[in-house]
Amino acid sequence: MRRPNRRRRIEIVRMQNQTSRQVTFSKRRAGLFKKASELSTLCGADVAIVVFSPSNKVYACGHPSVESNVDRYLGENPTPGTNDPNPIIIAQQNANVDEINKKLNTLERQLEKERKHGQALQALRTEPSHEKLSFSDLKSLCEALEAADEEVERVASQLLEANTVFPYQTIGSAFAPLIVRESTSFDSDERPSQSSE
C-alpha cells in the first residue's frame, strides 16, 4: 500500500536534460545560500560558500564576507570580527526588492485601471435629475418617450392581429396571463378582457 503525502527520494546522479539541470542548480543554490545565511544568523558562525555553475559562472555567499573567510582560512590577512556586508548578498537582496517593486507597480497600474473603469461605470449609472434638465432636453426626452410609446402600440397591434398570447397584463406582474382573441379589441380607455382558465 502506498503512503500518501510522502516525498519521493530521487537518485543522486547527473541530470541529462540541460534545462532541468539549470533550473535545479538555480533552486538548490538559492536554498543552499539561505541555509548558510540562517546558520550564520542563528549560530553566529562565519560562513563562506563558493559555487561554480555548469556554465562556469561563480556564485558566492558568506558572512561577514567571502573574502575575509577565505583569507582567514588561508591564513592571510586575518580580520576577525569584521561585519562588512557581503556585496553578493546585498546584490541578491536588491534583486529581490526590484522584483517586488515591479510586481507592486504592476498591481498599482491594474488597480488604477479598475478604479477608472469603476468610475466610468458609476457615471453611466447615474442619470441626470429631471429637475436639472433644460427645456430642450425635456422636449427631446418627451419626443423619445412618445416614439417609444408609438413603437409599443405598433408591436402590440401586430401581436393582436397574430392572435398572440400576452404573458401578463402588466410588466412585472405574475398574475393570470392575458389571452387575446380575435374578437377582443380595445380602445385607449378600455382594458383587454381576461379569459378564465
Backbone as JSON Lines, residues from 0, in Angstrom:
{"i":0,"aa":"M","n":[0.85,-1.19,0.0],"ca":[0.0,0.0,0.0],"c":[0.88,1.25,0.0]}
{"i":1,"aa":"R","n":[0.52,2.18,-0.8],"ca":[1.31,3.4,-0.94],"c":[0.92,4.41,0.11]}
{"i":2,"aa":"R","n":[1.91,5.01,0.73],"ca":[1.61,6.02,1.74],"c":[1.43,7.39,1.07]}
{"i":3,"aa":"P","n":[0.36,8.09,1.4],"ca":[0.13,9.4,0.78],"c":[1.04,10.47,1.39]}
{"i":4,"aa":"N","n":[1.23,11.54,0.66],"ca":[1.94,12.73,1.12],"c":[3.38,12.45,1.55]}
{"i":5,"aa":"R","n":[4.04,11.49,0.92],"ca":[5.44,11.24,1.23],"c":[6.27,11.73,0.06]}
{"i":6,"aa":"R","n":[7.38,12.33,0.37],"ca":[8.27,12.81,-0.67],"c":[9.05,11.63,-1.23]}
{"i":7,"aa":"R","n":[9.18,11.61,-2.52],"ca":[9.95,10.54,-3.14],"c":[11.42,10.9,-3.1]}
{"i":8,"aa":"R","n":[12.23,9.91,-2.9],"ca":[13.67,10.12,-2.97],"c":[14.09,10.01,-4.42]}
{"i":9,"aa":"I","n":[14.95,10.93,-4.83],"ca":[15.44,10.85,-6.2],"c":[16.87,10.33,-6.16]}
{"i":10,"aa":"E","n":[17.23,9.66,-7.21],"ca":[18.58,9.13,-7.3],"c":[19.53,10.29,-7.6]}
{"i":11,"aa":"I","n":[20.6,10.38,-6.83],"ca":[21.53,11.48,-6.99],"c":[22.55,11.1,-8.07]}
{"i":12,"aa":"V","n":[22.23,11.47,-9.29],"ca":[23.12,11.3,-10.43],"c":[23.02,12.56,-11.27]}
{"i":13,"aa":"R","n":[23.99,12.75,-12.15],"ca":[23.99,13.93,-13.01],"c":[22.77,13.91,-13.92]}
{"i":14,"aa":"M","n":[22.07,15.05,-13.97],"ca":[20.89,15.16,-14.81],"c":[21.33,15.29,-16.27]}
{"i":15,"aa":"Q","n":[20.6,14.63,-17.16],"ca":[20.95,14.67,-18.58],"c":[20.34,15.87,-19.3]}
{"i":16,"aa":"N","n":[19.16,16.28,-18.87],"ca":[18.47,17.4,-19.52],"c":[19.1,18.72,-19.08]}
{"i":17,"aa":"Q","n":[19.58,19.5,-20.05],"ca":[20.28,20.75,-19.75],"c":[19.37,21.76,-19.05]}
{"i":18,"aa":"T","n":[18.14,21.88,-19.5],"ca":[17.2,22.84,-18.89],"c":[16.88,22.45,-17.46]}
{"i":19,"aa":"S","n":[16.6,21.17,-17.24],"ca":[16.3,20.71,-15.87],"c":[17.5,20.91,-14.97]}
{"i":20,"aa":"R","n":[18.68,20.68,-15.5],"ca":[19.9,20.83,-14.71],"c":[20.07,22.29,-14.29]}
{"i":21,"aa":"Q","n":[19.82,23.23,-15.2],"ca":[19.97,24.65,-14.89],"c":[18.93,25.1,-13.86]}
{"i":22,"aa":"V","n":[17.68,24.64,-14.02],"ca":[16.62,25.01,-13.07],"c":[16.95,24.44,-11.69]}
{"i":23,"aa":"T","n":[17.36,23.2,-11.64],"ca":[17.7,22.58,-10.35],"c":[18.87,23.29,-9.7]}
{"i":24,"aa":"F","n":[19.87,23.67,-10.51],"ca":[21.02,24.39,-9.97],"c":[20.58,25.7,-9.33]}
{"i":25,"aa":"S","n":[19.75,26.46,-10.03],"ca":[19.3,27.76,-9.51],"c":[18.52,27.6,-8.21]}
{"i":26,"aa":"K","n":[17.6,26.63,-8.19],"ca":[16.77,26.43,-6.99],"c":[17.61,25.96,-5.81]}
{"i":27,"aa":"R","n":[18.46,24.98,-6.05],"ca":[19.26,24.44,-4.94],"c":[20.31,25.42,-4.47]}
{"i":28,"aa":"R","n":[20.86,26.23,-5.38],"ca":[21.84,27.25,-4.97],"c":[21.18,28.25,-4.04]}
{"i":29,"aa":"A","n":[19.96,28.69,-4.4],"ca":[19.25,29.64,-3.55],"c":[18.96,29.03,-2.18]}
{"i":30,"aa":"G","n":[18.56,27.75,-2.18],"ca":[18.31,27.07,-0.91],"c":[19.57,26.93,-0.07]}
{"i":31,"aa":"L","n":[20.69,26.61,-0.72],"ca":[21.97,26.47,-0.02],"c":[22.39,27.8,0.6]}
{"i":32,"aa":"F","n":[22.27,28.89,-0.17],"ca":[22.64,30.2,0.36],"c":[21.73,30.61,1.52]}
{"i":33,"aa":"K","n":[20.46,30.26,1.42],"ca":[19.53,30.58,2.51],"c":[19.91,29.84,3.78]}
{"i":34,"aa":"K","n":[20.23,28.55,3.63],"ca":[20.63,27.77,4.81],"c":[21.91,28.3,5.41]}
{"i":35,"aa":"A","n":[22.86,28.72,4.57],"ca":[24.11,29.28,5.09],"c":[23.86,30.58,5.84]}
{"i":36,"aa":"S","n":[22.96,31.4,5.31],"ca":[22.62,32.65,5.98],"c":[21.95,32.38,7.32]}
{"i":37,"aa":"E","n":[21.05,31.39,7.36],"ca":[20.38,31.03,8.61],"c":[21.4,30.51,9.63]}
{"i":38,"aa":"L","n":[22.34,29.68,9.19],"ca":[23.37,29.15,10.08],"c":[24.2,30.28,10.67]}
{"i":39,"aa":"S","n":[24.54,31.25,9.84],"ca":[25.33,32.38,10.31],"c":[24.54,33.22,11.31]}
{"i":40,"aa":"T","n":[23.27,33.45,11.03],"ca":[22.43,34.27,11.91],"c":[22.14,33.56,13.23]}
{"i":41,"aa":"L","n":[21.75,32.29,13.16],"ca":[21.37,31.57,14.37],"c":[22.55,31.26,15.28]}
{"i":42,"aa":"C","n":[23.67,30.88,14.69],"ca":[24.8,30.4,15.49],"c":[25.94,31.4,15.58]}
{"i":43,"aa":"G","n":[25.88,32.48,14.84],"ca":[26.97,33.45,14.85],"c":[28.21,32.92,14.16]}
{"i":44,"aa":"A","n":[28.04,31.96,13.27],"ca":[29.19,31.35,12.59],"c":[29.61,32.19,11.4]}
{"i":45,"aa":"D","n":[30.89,32.13,11.07],"ca":[31.38,32.74,9.85],"c":[31.26,31.7,8.75]}
{"i":46,"aa":"V","n":[30.61,32.07,7.66],"ca":[30.28,31.12,6.6],"c":[30.78,31.67,5.27]}
{"i":47,"aa":"A","n":[31.31,30.77,4.43],"ca":[31.69,31.15,3.07],"c":[31.35,29.99,2.15]}
{"i":48,"aa":"I","n":[30.62,30.28,1.07],"ca":[30.27,29.26,0.08],"c":[30.59,29.85,-1.29]}
{"i":49,"aa":"V","n":[31.3,29.09,-2.1],"ca":[31.6,29.49,-3.47],"c":[31.12,28.36,-4.37]}
{"i":50,"aa":"V","n":[30.3,28.72,-5.38],"ca":[29.72,27.73,-6.27],"c":[29.97,28.16,-7.71]}
{"i":51,"aa":"F","n":[30.41,27.21,-8.54],"ca":[30.57,27.46,-9.96],"c":[29.44,26.75,-10.69]}
{"i":52,"aa":"S","n":[28.74,27.48,-11.53],"ca":[27.61,26.9,-12.27],"c":[28.12,26.04,-13.42]}
{"i":53,"aa":"P","n":[27.22,25.23,-14.02],"ca":[27.63,24.45,-15.18],"c":[28.13,25.32,-16.33]}
{"i":54,"aa":"S","n":[27.67,26.58,-16.39],"ca":[28.15,27.49,-17.43],"c":[29.35,28.29,-16.97]}
{"i":55,"aa":"N","n":[29.97,27.86,-15.86],"ca":[31.22,28.41,-15.33],"c":[31.06,29.82,-14.76]}
{"i":56,"aa":"K","n":[29.87,30.16,-14.29],"ca":[29.68,31.42,-13.57],"c":[29.9,31.14,-12.09]}
{"i":57,"aa":"V","n":[30.45,32.12,-11.4],"ca":[30.74,31.93,-9.98],"c":[29.68,32.64,-9.14]}
{"i":58,"aa":"Y","n":[29.23,31.94,-8.09],"ca":[28.29,32.48,-7.12],"c":[28.89,32.26,-5.75]}
{"i":59,"aa":"A","n":[28.77,33.28,-4.9],"ca":[29.36,33.16,-3.56],"c":[28.43,33.78,-2.54]}
{"i":60,"aa":"C","n":[28.54,33.25,-1.34],"ca":[27.74,33.76,-0.22],"c":[28.59,33.62,1.02]}
{"i":61,"aa":"G","n":[28.6,34.61,1.87],"ca":[29.39,34.49,3.09],"c":[29.08,35.55,4.11]}
{"i":62,"aa":"H","n":[29.47,35.26,5.35],"ca":[29.32,36.21,6.45],"c":[30.56,36.13,7.32]}
{"i":63,"aa":"P","n":[31.21,37.16,7.64],"ca":[30.92,38.54,7.29],"c":[31.15,38.84,5.82]}
{"i":64,"aa":"S","n":[32.1,38.17,5.18],"ca":[32.24,38.26,3.73],"c":[33.02,37.04,3.27]}
{"i":65,"aa":"V","n":[32.87,36.69,2.0],"ca":[33.55,35.52,1.46],"c":[35.06,35.76,1.5]}
{"i":66,"aa":"E","n":[35.48,36.97,1.09],"ca":[36.91,37.27,1.03],"c":[37.58,37.13,2.4]}
{"i":67,"aa":"S","n":[36.95,37.71,3.44],"ca":[37.55,37.64,4.77],"c":[37.62,36.2,5.27]}
{"i":68,"aa":"N","n":[36.6,35.39,4.96],"ca":[36.62,33.98,5.4],"c":[37.67,33.17,4.64]}
{"i":69,"aa":"V","n":[37.81,33.43,3.36],"ca":[38.83,32.72,2.57],"c":[40.22,33.12,3.03]}
{"i":70,"aa":"D","n":[40.41,34.44,3.25],"ca":[41.71,34.9,3.74],"c":[42.03,34.29,5.1]}
{"i":71,"aa":"R","n":[41.04,34.2,5.94],"ca":[41.24,33.61,7.27],"c":[41.58,32.14,7.16]}
{"i":72,"aa":"Y","n":[40.91,31.43,6.24],"ca":[41.16,30.0,6.04],"c":[42.57,29.78,5.5]}
{"i":73,"aa":"L","n":[42.99,30.65,4.59],"ca":[44.32,30.52,4.02],"c":[45.41,31.08,4.93]}
{"i":74,"aa":"G","n":[45.0,31.81,5.99],"ca":[45.96,32.36,6.94],"c":[46.52,33.69,6.5]}
{"i":75,"aa":"E","n":[45.93,34.31,5.51],"ca":[46.41,35.61,5.03],"c":[45.48,36.71,5.52]}
{"i":76,"aa":"N","n":[46.05,37.75,6.01],"ca":[45.3,38.94,6.45],"c":[44.08,38.58,7.3]}
{"i":77,"aa":"P","n":[44.26,37.93,8.43],"ca":[43.09,37.61,9.24],"c":[42.43,38.89,9.75]}
{"i":78,"aa":"T","n":[41.14,38.96,9.54],"ca":[40.37,40.12,10.02],"c":[39.15,39.61,10.77]}
{"i":79,"aa":"P","n":[39.35,39.07,11.97],"ca":[38.2,38.57,12.72],"c":[37.3,39.71,13.19]}
{"i":80,"aa":"G","n":[36.04,39.41,13.23],"ca":[35.08,40.37,13.79],"c":[34.64,41.45,12.82]}
{"i":81,"aa":"T","n":[35.02,41.38,11.56],"ca":[34.53,42.4,10.62],"c":[33.09,42.06,10.26]}
{"i":82,"aa":"N","n":[32.28,43.05,10.25],"ca":[30.87,42.85,9.93],"c":[30.51,43.54,8.64]}
{"i":83,"aa":"D","n":[31.47,43.59,7.7],"ca":[31.17,44.19,6.41],"c":[30.16,43.31,5.68]}
{"i":84,"aa":"P","n":[29.13,43.91,5.12],"ca":[28.14,43.1,4.41],"c":[28.73,42.54,3.12]}
{"i":85,"aa":"N","n":[28.27,41.37,2.78],"ca":[28.72,40.72,1.55],"c":[28.05,41.38,0.36]}
{"i":86,"aa":"P","n":[28.83,41.84,-0.62],"ca":[28.22,42.52,-1.77],"c":[27.32,41.59,-2.59]}
{"i":87,"aa":"I","n":[27.62,40.32,-2.6],"ca":[26.78,39.38,-3.36],"c":[25.42,39.24,-2.69]}
{"i":88,"aa":"I","n":[25.42,39.13,-1.37],"ca":[24.14,39.04,-0.64],"c":[23.34,40.33,-0.84]}
{"i":89,"aa":"I","n":[24.03,41.46,-0.78],"ca":[23.34,42.75,-0.99],"c":[22.77,42.8,-2.4]}
{"i":90,"aa":"A","n":[23.52,42.31,-3.4],"ca":[23.02,42.31,-4.78],"c":[21.79,41.42,-4.91]}
{"i":91,"aa":"Q","n":[21.8,40.26,-4.25],"ca":[20.63,39.37,-4.29],"c":[19.43,40.01,-3.6]}
{"i":92,"aa":"Q","n":[19.67,40.67,-2.47],"ca":[18.58,41.35,-1.78],"c":[18.01,42.47,-2.64]}
{"i":93,"aa":"N","n":[18.91,43.21,-3.3],"ca":[18.44,44.29,-4.18],"c":[17.64,43.74,-5.35]}
{"i":94,"aa":"A","n":[18.08,42.59,-5.89],"ca":[17.33,41.97,-6.99],"c":[15.94,41.57,-6.53]}
{"i":95,"aa":"N","n":[15.85,41.02,-5.31],"ca":[14.54,40.64,-4.76],"c":[13.66,41.87,-4.57]}
{"i":96,"aa":"V","n":[14.25,42.96,-4.07],"ca":[13.49,44.19,-3.86],"c":[13.02,44.74,-5.21]}
{"i":97,"aa":"D","n":[13.89,44.69,-6.23],"ca":[13.49,45.17,-7.56],"c":[12.32,44.36,-8.1]}
{"i":98,"aa":"E","n":[12.38,43.04,-7.93],"ca":[11.29,42.18,-8.41],"c":[9.98,42.5,-7.69]}
{"i":99,"aa":"I","n":[10.06,42.69,-6.38],"ca":[8.86,43.01,-5.6],"c":[8.31,44.37,-6.03]}
{"i":100,"aa":"N","n":[9.2,45.33,-6.28],"ca":[8.76,46.66,-6.73],"c":[8.07,46.59,-8.08]}
{"i":101,"aa":"K","n":[8.6,45.75,-9.0],"ca":[7.95,45.6,-10.3],"c":[6.55,45.03,-10.15]}
{"i":102,"aa":"K","n":[6.42,44.01,-9.29],"ca":[5.09,43.43,-9.06],"c":[4.15,44.46,-8.44]}
{"i":103,"aa":"L","n":[4.67,45.23,-7.5],"ca":[3.85,46.26,-6.86],"c":[3.39,47.3,-7.87]}
{"i":104,"aa":"N","n":[4.3,47.74,-8.75],"ca":[3.93,48.72,-9.77],"c":[2.87,48.16,-10.72]}
{"i":105,"aa":"T","n":[3.02,46.89,-11.09],"ca":[2.02,46.26,-11.96],"c":[0.66,46.23,-11.28]}
{"i":106,"aa":"L","n":[0.64,45.84,-10.01],"ca":[-0.63,45.79,-9.28],"c":[-1.24,47.18,-9.11]}
{"i":107,"aa":"E","n":[-0.4,48.18,-8.88],"ca":[-0.93,49.54,-8.75],"c":[-1.53,50.03,-10.07]}
{"i":108,"aa":"R","n":[-0.89,49.69,-11.2],"ca":[-1.45,50.08,-12.5],"c":[-2.78,49.39,-12.74]}
{"i":109,"aa":"Q","n":[-2.86,48.09,-12.38],"ca":[-4.12,47.37,-12.55],"c":[-5.21,47.96,-11.66]}
{"i":110,"aa":"L","n":[-4.84,48.31,-10.42],"ca":[-5.81,48.9,-9.5],"c":[-6.32,50.23,-10.04]}
{"i":111,"aa":"E","n":[-5.42,51.07,-10.57],"ca":[-5.84,52.36,-11.12],"c":[-6.74,52.17,-12.33]}
{"i":112,"aa":"K","n":[-6.41,51.18,-13.17],"ca":[-7.24,50.9,-14.35],"c":[-8.64,50.46,-13.91]}
{"i":113,"aa":"E","n":[-8.71,49.56,-12.92],"ca":[-10.01,49.1,-12.42],"c":[-10.78,50.25,-11.76]}
{"i":114,"aa":"R","n":[-10.06,51.13,-11.06],"ca":[-10.73,52.26,-10.41],"c":[-11.35,53.18,-11.47]}
{"i":115,"aa":"K","n":[-10.61,53.45,-12.55],"ca":[-11.15,54.3,-13.62],"c":[-12.34,53.63,-14.3]}
{"i":116,"aa":"H","n":[-12.23,52.31,-14.48],"ca":[-13.35,51.56,-15.07],"c":[-14.58,51.65,-14.18]}
{"i":117,"aa":"G","n":[-14.38,51.51,-12.87],"ca":[-15.49,51.62,-11.92],"c":[-16.12,53.0,-11.93]}
{"i":118,"aa":"Q","n":[-15.28,54.03,-12.04],"ca":[-15.81,55.4,-12.09],"c":[-16.62,55.63,-13.37]}
{"i":119,"aa":"A","n":[-16.13,55.03,-14.48],"ca":[-16.87,55.17,-15.73],"c":[-18.21,54.47,-15.63]}
{"i":120,"aa":"L","n":[-18.23,53.28,-15.03],"ca":[-19.5,52.57,-14.86],"c":[-20.44,53.34,-13.94]}
{"i":121,"aa":"Q","n":[-19.89,53.92,-12.89],"ca":[-20.71,54.69,-11.95],"c":[-21.3,55.92,-12.65]}
{"i":122,"aa":"A","n":[-20.53,56.54,-13.53],"ca":[-21.03,57.7,-14.27],"c":[-22.16,57.3,-15.2]}
{"i":123,"aa":"L","n":[-22.08,56.09,-15.77],"ca":[-23.17,55.63,-16.64],"c":[-24.43,55.33,-15.85]}
{"i":124,"aa":"R","n":[-24.26,54.89,-14.6],"ca":[-25.43,54.53,-13.78],"c":[-26.19,55.75,-13.29]}
{"i":125,"aa":"T","n":[-25.49,56.81,-13.04],"ca":[-26.16,57.99,-12.5],"c":[-26.84,58.73,-13.64]}
{"i":126,"aa":"E","n":[-28.12,58.83,-13.56],"ca":[-28.9,59.52,-14.58],"c":[-29.16,60.95,-14.1]}
{"i":127,"aa":"P","n":[-29.18,61.88,-14.99],"ca":[-29.41,63.26,-14.57],"c":[-30.85,63.43,-14.04]}
{"i":128,"aa":"S","n":[-30.99,64.24,-13.05],"ca":[-32.3,64.52,-12.48],"c":[-33.14,65.31,-13.48]}
{"i":129,"aa":"H","n":[-34.46,65.03,-13.51],"ca":[-35.35,65.72,-14.46],"c":[-35.43,67.21,-14.13]}
{"i":130,"aa":"E","n":[-35.23,67.56,-12.85],"ca":[-35.29,68.97,-12.49],"c":[-34.1,69.74,-13.06]}
{"i":131,"aa":"K","n":[-32.99,69.05,-13.32],"ca":[-31.79,69.72,-13.8],"c":[-31.74,69.81,-15.32]}
{"i":132,"aa":"L","n":[-32.69,69.17,-16.0],"ca":[-32.69,69.19,-17.46],"c":[-33.21,70.53,-17.97]}
{"i":133,"aa":"S","n":[-32.66,70.97,-19.11],"ca":[-33.12,72.21,-19.72],"c":[-34.43,71.92,-20.49]}
{"i":134,"aa":"F","n":[-35.06,72.99,-20.95],"ca":[-36.32,72.83,-21.68],"c":[-36.12,71.99,-22.94]}
{"i":135,"aa":"S","n":[-35.04,72.24,-23.67],"ca":[-34.82,71.48,-24.91],"c":[-34.53,70.01,-24.6]}
{"i":136,"aa":"D","n":[-33.81,69.75,-23.48],"ca":[-33.56,68.36,-23.09],"c":[-34.85,67.66,-22.72]}
{"i":137,"aa":"L","n":[-35.73,68.37,-21.99],"ca":[-37.02,67.79,-21.62],"c":[-37.88,67.53,-22.85]}
{"i":138,"aa":"K","n":[-37.83,68.45,-23.83],"ca":[-38.6,68.27,-25.06],"c":[-38.09,67.05,-25.82]}
{"i":139,"aa":"S","n":[-36.76,66.89,-25.89],"ca":[-36.17,65.72,-26.57],"c":[-36.55,64.43,-25.86]}
{"i":140,"aa":"L","n":[-36.54,64.47,-24.53],"ca":[-36.92,63.3,-23.74],"c":[-38.38,62.94,-23.99]}
{"i":141,"aa":"C","n":[-39.24,63.96,-24.05],"ca":[-40.67,63.75,-24.31],"c":[-40.88,63.12,-25.68]}
{"i":142,"aa":"E","n":[-40.16,63.61,-26.68],"ca":[-40.29,63.06,-28.03],"c":[-39.81,61.61,-28.07]}
{"i":143,"aa":"A","n":[-38.72,61.32,-27.35],"ca":[-38.21,59.95,-27.32],"c":[-39.2,59.02,-26.64]}
{"i":144,"aa":"L","n":[-39.86,59.49,-25.57],"ca":[-40.86,58.68,-24.89],"c":[-42.08,58.45,-25.78]}
{"i":145,"aa":"E","n":[-42.51,59.48,-26.51],"ca":[-43.65,59.34,-27.41],"c":[-43.33,58.35,-28.53]}
{"i":146,"aa":"A","n":[-42.1,58.4,-29.05],"ca":[-41.7,57.47,-30.11],"c":[-41.68,56.04,-29.57]}
{"i":147,"aa":"A","n":[-41.21,55.88,-28.35],"ca":[-41.19,54.54,-27.74],"c":[-42.62,54.05,-27.52]}
{"i":148,"aa":"D","n":[-43.52,54.95,-27.1],"ca":[-44.92,54.59,-26.88],"c":[-45.56,54.15,-28.19]}
{"i":149,"aa":"E","n":[-45.3,54.89,-29.28],"ca":[-45.85,54.52,-30.58],"c":[-45.32,53.15,-31.03]}
{"i":150,"aa":"E","n":[-44.04,52.88,-30.76],"ca":[-43.46,51.59,-31.14],"c":[-44.11,50.45,-30.36]}
{"i":151,"aa":"V","n":[-44.36,50.69,-29.07],"ca":[-45.03,49.66,-28.25],"c":[-46.43,49.41,-28.78]}
{"i":152,"aa":"E","n":[-47.15,50.47,-29.12],"ca":[-48.5,50.31,-29.67],"c":[-48.47,49.55,-30.99]}
{"i":153,"aa":"R","n":[-47.49,49.84,-31.86],"ca":[-47.37,49.17,-33.15],"c":[-47.11,47.68,-32.95]}
{"i":154,"aa":"V","n":[-46.18,47.34,-32.05],"ca":[-45.86,45.92,-31.8],"c":[-47.07,45.21,-31.17]}
{"i":155,"aa":"A","n":[-47.76,45.91,-30.26],"ca":[-48.93,45.3,-29.62],"c":[-50.03,45.03,-30.64]}
{"i":156,"aa":"S","n":[-50.25,45.96,-31.58],"ca":[-51.3,45.73,-32.59],"c":[-50.92,44.59,-33.52]}
{"i":157,"aa":"Q","n":[-49.63,44.44,-33.83],"ca":[-49.2,43.31,-34.66],"c":[-49.43,41.99,-33.93]}
{"i":158,"aa":"L","n":[-49.15,41.99,-32.63],"ca":[-49.35,40.78,-31.85],"c":[-50.84,40.44,-31.73]}
{"i":159,"aa":"L","n":[-51.68,41.49,-31.63],"ca":[-53.12,41.26,-31.57],"c":[-53.62,40.63,-32.87]}
{"i":160,"aa":"E","n":[-53.14,41.13,-33.99],"ca":[-53.54,40.59,-35.28],"c":[-53.09,39.15,-35.45]}
{"i":161,"aa":"A","n":[-51.96,38.79,-34.85],"ca":[-51.42,37.43,-34.98],"c":[-52.0,36.48,-33.93]}
{"i":162,"aa":"N","n":[-52.95,36.96,-33.12],"ca":[-53.59,36.14,-32.09],"c":[-52.54,35.58,-31.12]}
{"i":163,"aa":"T","n":[-51.67,36.46,-30.63],"ca":[-50.58,36.08,-29.73],"c":[-51.05,36.12,-28.29]}
{"i":164,"aa":"V","n":[-50.52,35.2,-27.49],"ca":[-50.83,35.18,-26.07],"c":[-49.9,36.16,-25.37]}
{"i":165,"aa":"F","n":[-50.49,37.16,-24.69],"ca":[-49.69,38.09,-23.91],"c":[-49.33,37.43,-22.59]}
{"i":166,"aa":"P","n":[-48.1,37.55,-22.16],"ca":[-47.72,36.85,-20.94],"c":[-48.41,37.38,-19.7]}
{"i":167,"aa":"Y","n":[-48.48,38.68,-19.51],"ca":[-49.09,39.23,-18.31],"c":[-49.74,40.56,-18.64]}
{"i":168,"aa":"Q","n":[-50.66,40.95,-17.77],"ca":[-51.36,42.2,-18.01],"c":[-50.43,43.4,-17.83]}
{"i":169,"aa":"T","n":[-49.62,43.36,-16.82],"ca":[-48.71,44.48,-16.58],"c":[-47.3,43.95,-16.47]}
{"i":170,"aa":"I","n":[-46.37,44.78,-16.79],"ca":[-44.97,44.37,-16.72],"c":[-44.61,44.08,-15.27]}
{"i":171,"aa":"G","n":[-43.99,42.95,-15.05],"ca":[-43.58,42.58,-13.7],"c":[-44.67,41.91,-12.91]}
{"i":172,"aa":"S","n":[-45.87,41.82,-13.43],"ca":[-46.96,41.18,-12.7],"c":[-46.91,39.69,-12.96]}
{"i":173,"aa":"A","n":[-47.09,38.92,-11.92],"ca":[-47.04,37.47,-12.07],"c":[-48.42,36.87,-11.94]}
{"i":174,"aa":"F","n":[-49.46,37.68,-12.19],"ca":[-50.81,37.18,-12.07],"c":[-51.26,36.55,-13.38]}
{"i":175,"aa":"A","n":[-52.53,36.25,-13.49],"ca":[-53.08,35.48,-14.6],"c":[-52.68,36.05,-15.95]}
{"i":176,"aa":"P","n":[-52.21,35.18,-16.85],"ca":[-51.85,35.64,-18.18],"c":[-53.07,36.12,-18.95]}
{"i":177,"aa":"L","n":[-52.8,36.97,-19.89],"ca":[-53.87,37.56,-20.7],"c":[-53.87,36.87,-22.05]}
{"i":178,"aa":"I","n":[-55.0,36.32,-22.45],"ca":[-55.11,35.67,-23.75],"c":[-55.92,36.58,-24.64]}
{"i":179,"aa":"V","n":[-55.38,36.92,-25.77],"ca":[-56.05,37.83,-26.7],"c":[-56.72,36.98,-27.76]}
{"i":180,"aa":"R","n":[-58.0,37.26,-27.98],"ca":[-58.75,36.54,-29.01],"c":[-59.04,37.5,-30.15]}
{"i":181,"aa":"E","n":[-59.38,36.95,-31.27],"ca":[-59.63,37.79,-32.44],"c":[-60.77,38.77,-32.2]}
{"i":182,"aa":"S","n":[-61.76,38.36,-31.42],"ca":[-62.92,39.23,-31.2],"c":[-62.61,40.31,-30.19]}
{"i":183,"aa":"T","n":[-61.49,40.17,-29.49],"ca":[-61.16,41.15,-28.45],"c":[-60.45,42.33,-29.07]}
{"i":184,"aa":"S","n":[-60.99,43.5,-28.83],"ca":[-60.33,44.73,-29.24],"c":[-60.57,45.75,-28.16]}
{"i":185,"aa":"F","n":[-59.68,46.71,-28.09],"ca":[-59.88,47.72,-27.06],"c":[-59.38,49.06,-27.54]}
{"i":186,"aa":"D","n":[-60.04,50.08,-27.0],"ca":[-59.62,51.44,-27.29],"c":[-58.62,51.85,-26.23]}
{"i":187,"aa":"S","n":[-58.21,53.08,-26.26],"ca":[-57.23,53.55,-25.3],"c":[-57.8,53.62,-23.89]}
{"i":188,"aa":"D","n":[-59.19,53.69,-23.75],"ca":[-59.8,53.78,-22.42],"c":[-60.17,52.4,-21.89]}
{"i":189,"aa":"E","n":[-60.22,51.36,-22.75],"ca":[-60.67,50.04,-22.31],"c":[-59.48,49.14,-22.07]}
{"i":190,"aa":"R","n":[-59.63,48.17,-21.21],"ca":[-58.61,47.17,-20.98],"c":[-59.02,45.9,-21.68]}
{"i":191,"aa":"P","n":[-58.08,45.08,-22.1],"ca":[-58.42,43.8,-22.73],"c":[-59.05,42.89,-21.7]}
{"i":192,"aa":"S","n":[-59.96,42.05,-22.17],"ca":[-60.64,41.17,-21.24],"c":[-59.77,39.97,-20.95]}
{"i":193,"aa":"Q","n":[-59.95,39.4,-19.74],"ca":[-59.2,38.23,-19.31],"c":[-60.04,37.01,-19.6]}
{"i":194,"aa":"S","n":[-59.37,35.97,-19.95],"ca":[-60.08,34.7,-20.09],"c":[-59.97,33.95,-18.79]}
{"i":195,"aa":"S","n":[-60.97,33.22,-18.48],"ca":[-60.93,32.46,-17.23],"c":[-60.51,31.05,-17.54]}
{"i":196,"aa":"E","n":[-59.39,30.65,-16.99],"ca":[-58.89,29.29,-17.22],"c":[-58.93,28.55,-15.94]}
